[in-house]
Amino acid sequence: MRNISGKTVAVLLVLTSAPLSGQTVDTNPLRYDPSEFPQWARDLRRFDVITLGAFPFAFFTATFFTDTIRWSQHNWQMTYSPWPLKPAGAYETTDDEKLAILGIAFAIAVGVAVVDLIVINIKRLKKPPLDDNHAIIRRIPSNNVQESEK
């Protein structure tokens, strides 16, 4: 096999890392335009974010309450107590119970997102439409401080 010298590697590294023909690429992100996506897509994204955000809280709540119900059904024996009070060697949930808890948590999270979607749509329907005489004024911040001082 042929031995490649250090100079050859350095030249190849410089050539591959240099921009071609001196062109520069604008890496600044474009401003987001609210009309870029339809309303249903924005509502679907909000639904998704709220469902995923509510799931950890719903999972903790479902786990705690199912453990508490099981504890009360077994005459408050410490082996069935919920997580913060659970001693060593306490009752472990079965796979079916774990799936049930996941299902309950998912249903609670989706329920929270559905309620949010209903509330947002009711607010949107109650908002009066803007006519041509009432323009929305948006202030766009300047990237250059010196321009705003002029």
C-alpha positions in Angstrom: 0.0 0.0 0.0 1.2 3.5 -0.8 2.2 5.8 2.0 0.5 9.2 2.0 2.6 12.1 3.2 1.5 14.7 5.7 1.7 17.5 3.1 -0.8 15.7 0.9 -3.2 15.3 3.7 -2.9 19.0 4.7 -3.4 20.2 1.1 -6.5 18.0 0.7 -7.9 19.3 4.1 -7.4 22.9 3.0 -9.0 22.3 -0.4 -12.1 20.5 1.0 -12.7 23.0 3.8 -12.4 26.1 1.6 -15.6 27.5 0.0 -16.0 26.9 -3.7 -15.6 29.9 -6.0 -15.7 32.4 -3.1 -19.5 32.1 -2.6 -20.8 32.9 0.8 -23.9 31.2 2.2 -26.4 33.2 4.3 -26.9 31.1 7.5 -29.4 33.5 9.1 -32.8 31.9 9.6 -35.8 33.4 7.8 -38.5 35.1 9.9 -41.5 32.8 10.6 -44.6 33.9 8.9 -47.9 33.0 10.7 -49.6 32.4 7.3 -46.9 29.9 6.3 -48.9 27.0 7.8 -52.7 26.5 7.7 -54.6 26.9 11.0 -55.4 23.1 11.3 -51.6 22.3 11.1 -50.9 24.8 13.8 -53.7 23.4 15.9 -52.4 19.9 15.4 -48.9 20.9 16.4 -50.3 22.6 19.6 -52.3 19.4 20.3 -49.2 17.3 19.9 -47.1 19.5 22.2 -49.7 19.7 24.9 -50.3 15.9 24.8 -46.6 15.2 25.1 -46.1 17.8 27.8 -49.0 16.6 29.9 -48.1 12.9 29.7 -45.4 12.8 32.4 -47.8 14.5 34.9 -50.6 12.3 33.9 -48.4 9.2 34.3 -47.4 10.2 37.8 -51.0 11.0 38.7 -52.3 7.7 37.3 -49.6 5.7 39.0 -50.1 7.4 42.4 -53.9 7.0 42.3 -53.9 3.3 41.1 -51.4 2.5 43.9 -53.5 4.4 46.4 -56.7 2.5 45.3 -54.9 -0.8 45.5 -53.6 0.1 49.0 -57.1 1.0 50.1 -58.5 -2.3 48.7 -55.9 -4.3 50.8 -56.9 -2.6 54.1 -54.0 -0.1 54.1 -51.3 -2.8 54.4 -47.9 -1.2 54.0 -46.8 -3.8 51.3 -49.4 -2.2 49.0 -48.6 1.5 49.8 -47.9 3.9 46.9 -44.5 5.1 45.9 -43.4 7.6 48.5 -44.4 5.2 51.4 -43.4 1.9 49.7 -41.1 -0.3 51.9 -38.5 -2.7 50.6 -40.1 -5.9 49.2 -43.4 -4.1 48.5 -46.0 -5.3 46.0 -44.7 -4.9 42.4 -47.2 -4.1 39.6 -47.8 -6.7 36.9 -47.3 -6.1 33.2 -51.1 -5.8 32.7 -51.3 -3.2 35.4 -48.4 -1.2 33.9 -50.1 -1.2 30.5 -53.4 -0.1 32.2 -51.5 2.8 33.9 -49.9 3.8 30.6 -53.3 3.7 28.9 -54.9 5.8 31.7 -52.0 8.3 31.5 -52.3 8.6 27.7 -56.1 9.1 28.0 -55.6 11.9 30.5 -52.9 13.6 28.4 -55.1 13.4 25.3 -58.1 14.7 27.3 -56.1 17.7 28.5 -55.1 18.5 24.9 -58.7 18.1 23.7 -60.0 20.5 26.4 -57.3 23.0 25.3 -58.3 22.6 21.7 -61.9 23.3 22.5 -61.1 26.3 24.7 -58.8 27.8 22.0 -61.4 27.3 19.3 -64.1 28.9 21.4 -61.9 31.9 22.1 -61.0 32.1 18.4 -64.7 32.0 17.4 -65.6 34.7 19.9 -62.9 37.1 18.7 -64.3 39.7 16.4 -62.8 39.7 12.9 -60.6 42.7 12.0 -61.9 45.0 9.4 -59.7 47.1 7.0 -59.8 50.1 9.2 -58.0 48.4 12.1 -54.5 47.3 11.0 -52.3 45.2 13.2 -49.0 47.1 13.9 -46.1 44.8 14.5 -42.8 46.1 15.7 -39.8 44.3 14.2 -36.7 44.6 16.3 -33.7 46.0 14.6 -30.6 43.7 14.3 -28.3 46.7 14.1 -28.3 49.0 17.1 -26.6 51.8 15.2 -29.4 52.0 12.7 -32.0 52.6 15.5 -29.8 55.4 17.0 -29.8 57.4 13.8 
